């Protein structure tokens, strides 16, 4: 006998109405039989539900959606088999500080303790990598748990929450509407800053001759673009963007640079101000030789655990990034402070690298990864959203790509999980489609650049992208190998082992899912296919055969090096210390 929900206000309806109240209208789901009644409620309330083929990709798409929309990304999965599959996606959003709401449906309470495989407590798996993981204890508390989850996801250092729902709650009568108390999910109190700390920061800044700011995702989440631009332009302080901090100050070769490119100048700075940027591998852990051993360090972070990690800092400011920077700027203006900086020190330090980069990748016979970056910069509009994935290709892209606007850059770091760029791009495209429609504007282009190895992880997600007609241009750098590992092995042991894929035509995968697809090897054809993808309404996959030996130079010449083997060695040393 089929159970109906006629004349009932079910738990599934409570969830749908609550998400609607919070301003959410798009979800990502790997459909399980257990959440049929939730999907029904979402569909009846006009939600866009985007198909996924793997749980990590489901979380990844919700992650990408949230990064672009600044709204919670909502992912629907099953608990029993789904949570273990979702762990990489959950950890990615946790490390990236993305407020993702994971609704995981558990089997019926009456079926508990019947099958060992399914009865394992999956919440224990994800508690270390979520801000909050709970099972709703009774049907009348559904709205409370959804609201609490959203509040926790956005508070302090943002991150994912997982709310587990017993299956029967979705179809059972919830007894009418449930009360709501949270009005604004972003309205979170910010830690204050003492006058003593502010005075010390002003002293450090005004006595520096080569100060620099490194901003990360925390600066993006706190909406610090305007204040960073003021500090940079009015006081000639260069800003290096990392992660989603890229583009907060336009990378215009004057005061705004990508961290990957600007590493060559960091060792000259006498004051480094970290703004919502963690001292991780990509930033050299804040340690020599990438930084001057005598430099002073100011670290601004909303999360106290991140301050002073891997190195001592001279001034710790535990606060929201925008709040702290505005407080510092206010005092600089009030006291009419000046900063005696050497205006051209960054540009001079980068000149050798920039000149060298311009000499690379101009072959008319084989496609160098730099040619992809050059052509993208010429063809795509400056408000296009760039999604980076892969290893070798991103190291090339970061050395050339310029991000000119805020909220236009995403990559697979800080976790660095290969392949996650595909679902991130899907989520970003879904956000753009939704909010451009609401705001009656043209959607921004989504440019997803990945390697052939990374593409292989979640290529099936283009099934959902095609069904939803999401506007994504995916460019694959196809060098036929795990390039970073292959060239690292060639340098270390003079051969390569278990790194090559052979000749694979990835465009056929795109065609199978209904995407505009092509494989090209002629450098002269790059532009025409990029233009064709811009005009195409829907997902496009361009599989570009690139120089299989290009990455070897990056291992040998410091002018094109970004992440090196020595960085990983340092990572191991630090982990051993812990």
N, C-alpha and C positions, 0 to 999 in steps of 0.2 A: 504493500500500500504506500503510495506517494504522499509524503507529508507536505502540506501547504502552509503558507504564512498569511493566508487571507484573514483580514480583520485583526491582525496582530501587529503590535509595534515591537519588532524583534530586536535582538542584540545587534544583528547586522545593520539594521536601520539606524540604531543609536550611533554606531561607529560612523556610518556614512554621513549622517546629519552633523555630527561633531566635527568631522574633517571639513565639511562644507562651511561650518561656522568659523573655522580657523583659516578660511580663505584658500583651501586646497581643492583642486578640481582635476588633478592628474595623478594616477597611481601606476605602479609597475608591478606585474604579477606573473608568477609561474603558477598557473591554475592547478589547484589541487581539489579533489572532491570535497575535502573538509571545509573549504571556504566558499562553497557554492552560494550559500545564502548571503554572504557578504558581497560577493560579486554581483548578485542580483540587486541588492540594495544600492550599490554604487552605480550600476547601470541605470536603474530607475531614477537616480538623482542627477543623471547627466554627466557622470565622471568619464574622463578619457582613461581607459585601462589599456596599457601597452603590454603586449605579449613579450615574455622572456622565455629562454630555453635552458637557462642554468641559474641557480640561486645566487651565486656570486655576481652574475651579470644583472640580476634583478636589483640587488643592493647597489651595484655600481651605477645603474641607470638612475636610481633614486638619488644617489650621491651627485651625479652630474647635474641633475635637475635642480637640486638644492644650491649647488655652487653658483649657478647662473641666476636663479630666481630669487635667492635669499629667503626662500620659503622652505619648510620642512619637506624633504623628499619622502614619499611613502612607498614602502615595498611590502608586498603580500607573498608570504611563503608558508609552507607547512613546517611543522616543528620536527616531526619524527625523522624523516630522511633529509629534510630541507636544511635544517640548521647546520649540520656538519658541512654540507655543500656550500653554505653561505659564508663560512668563516673568513675566507680571503677578502670578500667584499666588505664584510663588517669591519675587519681590521683596517682595510684601506680607508674607510670613512672615519674610523676612530683616529688614525694617524693624521688624516687630512683635516680633522676638526669640523666635520660636516654633520649638521643636524638631520639625521635620517631616522624616520620612524618605521621600525620593522614590526609588522603585525604578523605574528606567527600563530597558526591555528593548530592546536593540539588535538589528539583524538578525544573522543567522548570520555568523560570522567568515569562512566560505568564500565569502560573497557580497560581502565588502568590495571596494572598488575596481571595482565593476561599474556603478555609476550615480552620476553626479556629485551629483545632487540629494540623495541619501540619504547620501553619503559625507562630507559636511561634518562637521567635528568639533564636534558640538553642545555638548560639555562646555565649550568655550571661551566659549560664549554665557553660561553660567551660573556660571562660576567667580567672577566679581566679586560675585555676589549669593547665593552659598552659602558656608557655612563649609568645605565639603569636597566636591569633585566628582571621582569616580574611576570608572574601569572595572575590574571584577574581572578580574584577569589569568589566573586558572586556576580550575577548578572546585573544587579542594581548598581554596581560600581564601575561599569564600563566607561561612562563619560568621564568620571573622576580620573581613571587611569590614563585615558587618552590625553586629557588636559595636563596631568602631571608629567607624562612623558614628554610632551611638547615643551613644557617649561624647563625641564631638566636638560633636554637636548640643546636648548639655546642659552642656558645659564653658564657663566664663567667661560671656561674653554668649551666650545660647543662639541657635540659628538653624537653618535648613534644611541638610540634606546631600542630595546626589544620588549614588546608586550605580547605575552603568550595568552591565547584565548581558548578555553575549552570549546570544542566544536559545537556542543549543544546550545551554547549561548547565542550563536548566530541565528538560529531558527526559533528559539524559545521566546515567549512573550516577555518583554522587559518591563511591562507594567506602565507604559506611558513614557513621556519625555523625562530625561534626566537633567538635573540642574547643571548650569554652567556658571563658572565664576571668573575664569580667565578671559580678559578682554583683548589684551595685546601680548602675543607670544614673544615679541622682541623687547618688551619693557622690563629689562633686567637691571637691578642696581649695579653701579660701577664702583670698584674700590677707590677710596679717596687717596690723595697724596699729601704728605706733610710738607710744611713750608721749608723745613730743613732739607728734605730730599730735593725739592725744587731748587733751592739756593745752590746746592752742590752740583746739580745738573747744569745750571747756568754757568757756574765757574768752570766746569770741565769743557763746556762747549765754547765759551768765549776765549779760553786760553789755547785752544787747539789751532794748529796751522794746516793740518791735513785731515779734517774730520770727514767721516762718511756715515751714511745711514744705510743699513741693510734691512729691508722690510719684507715680511713674509705674509702668510695666510692670515695671521692675527690682525695685521694692519688692514687687510682687505675686509675681514669680517666686521671690523669696527668702523668701516667706511672712512678711512684716513686719507683718501686721495687728496682732498682739498688742502688739508693742513700740511701734508708732505710737500705738495707743490709750492706752498707759501714758504716753508722753511728752505726748500731747495733753491728757489729763484731769488728770494730776498736776502739770503745769507750765503749763497754760492756753495751749498753743501750737496755733493753728489749723492744720489740715491741709487742703490743697487737693489733690484727686485728679485726675489726668489719665490718659487711656487706661485700662488695667486697674488703675491705682492707685485708681480710684473705688470707694468702698465699703469700702476697708481701714479707714478711720475712717468710721462711718456719717454720711451727710449729713443731719444732724438740725437744722440751723439754729443750732447752738451752736459746735461746733469743727470740724465737717466740712462741706466745700463742694466743688462741682465747680469745676474751674479755669475753665470757660467763664463761669460766673456770677461767680466771685470776682476776675476780672481788674480790676474797678473798685477793689478794695482793695489790690492788689499794690503800687501805686506808693507806698503809705504805709509799707510794711514797712522796718525798718532792718536786718534780717537775714533772708536767704532760704536755706533748706536744701533743696537739690535731692537727692532720694533716688530713684535709679534713674529719673530723668526727664531726657530729653535736651532741650537748649536749641534747640528747633525752632520753626517758625512758630506753632503753637498756643500756645506759651508765650512768644511775643513775642521769641524768641531770647535771653531774659534781659536785654534791653536797655531803656533808656528809650524811649518814655514809659511803657511798661507797668510798669517797675520804677524805683524810686528810684535816681537816679544815684549817690547816696552810700551806698547799702545795701551791707552786707557779704554775701559769697556763700560758702557751703559747698556743695561738690558731691561726693556719694557715688555712685560708679559702678564697676561691676565691669570696665568696658571703658575702658582708659586713653585711647583715642582720643576719647572723648566728653567728657572733662573739659577745661574751658576752651574748648570749641568756641563760637565766636561772641562770647565775652566772657571777660575775665580773671576768675578766682575768687580769693578770699582764702585759701581752704583747700581743697586737693584731697585726697580720700580714695578711693584706688583699692582698693575692697574690695566684698565682698558686702553688700548693703544691710542685711539683718537682723543680720549679724555686727557691722557698724559701729555701728548704732543701739543694740544691746544693750551694746556696749562703752562708748558714751557714757553711756547710762542708768545703768550700774553705777557709774561715777565720780560722776555727779550724786547718786546715793543715798548712796554711801560718804562723800562730802564734805559731805553735807547742804546741797547748793546750793539756792539759791532764785533765781527769775527774776522781776524786777520788771516784769511786763507790764501793759499797759492792757487789761483783760479784754474790753471791749466794742468795741474799735476796728474789728474786722472787721464786726460786726453793724451798727454805726453807718454804716460806709462803704457797706454794701449796701442800707440802708433805702430810699433813693430808687428804686433799681432794682426792689427787691422790691415796693414799693407800686405802682409803675407797671405792672409785669407783671400784677398782680392786676386791673387795670382793662381788660386786653385780652382779646379772644377770648370774649366772653360773648353774642355775637349768637344770636338764636333763628331766624335766617333763613339764614345762611351759616355754614359750619364753618371756624373759625379753627384754625390748627395748634396753638395753645395748648389748645384744647378736647380734642384727642387726648391731650395730656400729662396734663391734669387728670383725664380719665376713666380713663386707664391707672392713675394713682396711686390712684384710688378702687377700681377693680375688681380688679386683679391682686395676688396675694399678694406680700409684701415679699421673698420669696426667689426671685421670678421672675428669669430671666436675660434681660437686655435686650441686644439686638443693634441697633446703630444704623448706618444707611447713608444715602447721599444728602447733599446740601449744605444747601439752604434749610431743610428739615424738621428736620435735626439741630441747626442753630443755634437754632431755636425750642425743641426738646426739651431741649437742654442747659441752657437758661435756667430751666427749670421742673422737670425731672425730678430726683428725689432717689434716690440709690442707697444703700440701707440696709445692705447686706451685702457682704462680700468675695466675689470670684469670681462676680459677677452682672452684669458690664458688659463688653461688647465693642463696638468700633466699627471703622470701616474705616481709621482712622488708625494709625500715622503716615504711611503712604504716601498715604492718601486716595483710593484707586482706587474709582471708582464701581461699584456693583453687587456688590462682593465680599461684602457683608453677607448675601446669599442663601446662598452656600455656607458662610460662617461659621456661620450659623444652623443649617444642615443638620448640620454637624459637631458643633456644641454639642448639638443634639437627640439625635444618635447617642450622644454621650458620656453624656448624662443617662439615656438609655434603658438603656445598658449598665451603668452604675455604680449606678443605682437598683435594677436587678435583682440585681446582685451583693450590694448592701448591704441588700436587702429594705426599701426605703423608697419613698415616692412620688416620682416624678420631678418636678423643678422645671419650671415652665412656661417656654417659650421665646417671648419677645416680640420680634419682628423689625419695626422701624419703618423704612420706606424712602420715598424719593421715587419719583414715576412715571418719571423719567428713569433713576435707578439700577436700578429694578426691571427695566427692559427689557434689561439686559445679560445676565443669567443666569436669566431666568424659566423656561427649559426644565429647570432643575435640580429643579423641583418634580415632575417625572416620577419621579426617584429618591426624593425625599422621600415621595411618595405610595405608591410600591411598598414602601418600608420602613416605612410607616405612622408617620412621625416626627411627634411632637407639636409643631408650630410654628404660632404665630399671626402671620401677616404682615399688617401694616397699611401701606397705601400712601397717602401724602398726594398726591392727584392734583390738582395745580394747572394741568395742561395745558402745562407748559413746563419748560425748564431755568431754574428760578426765580431762583437766584442770579445767573446771567448776564443774564437778562431784566431784572431790576430794576437790576442794575449798569449795564446799557446805558441804561436810562431815565434814570438819574441823570447818567451821563457824556455821552450824546449825544441825550437826549430822544426816543429811539425804541428799538425792539427789532428785531434782525435774526437770523434763523436760530435762534430759541430756542423757538418754540411747536410743540406736538405736535398740537393739535386735540383733539377729544373722543374719548377712547379708553376703552373698558370693559375694564379689566385683569382683572376677575373672570372673564371668559370664558376666559382662559388657565388660571386655576385649575380651572375646571370641566372643561376639556379633559383635564387631568391627574388628575382624580378628587378634587380638593380641595373642602372646604366653601368656597363662594365667594359673595360678594355685593358689589354696588356700592350705596353710600348717599350721599345728599346732604342729608338731613334731620338737623339736630343732635340731635333727640330720639331718633333711632334708634341712636346710637353705642353707648350702654350695652347695649342688648338684644343687639346683634351681638357685642360683646366678651364678654358672658356666655355666649352661644351657643358662641363659639370655645373658651372655657375648658372647657365640658362636652364638646366634641367630641374624640374620640380620633383624632388624625391632623392633617395639615396643613390650615390654614384661611387664606384670603386675603380680606381686607376692603379693598376699594377705596373710599376716602373722598374725595369731591369737596370740595376745600378752597378757600378764598378766594384767587383768583388774584392779588389785589393786596396780600395781607398782607405779603409780603416786601419791598415798597417801603418800609414804615415802618422795617424793620430796617436798611435802608441809610442812613436819614436820622437816626434817633434813637439816641444812644449808649447809652440805657438798655436797648435790646434788641440792640445790636450785639455780636457775638462775633468771628468772622473777617471782616475788612473788606478792601476793595480795597487799602488802604494796607499791609496785611500782605503781600500778594502783591508789591507794589512793593518793600518792604524785602527780600523774598526774592530778587528779581532783583538788587538792589544787592549783597547778600551773595554771590550766585553769581558776579557779575561780578568781585568782589574775589578769589575763588578762582582 
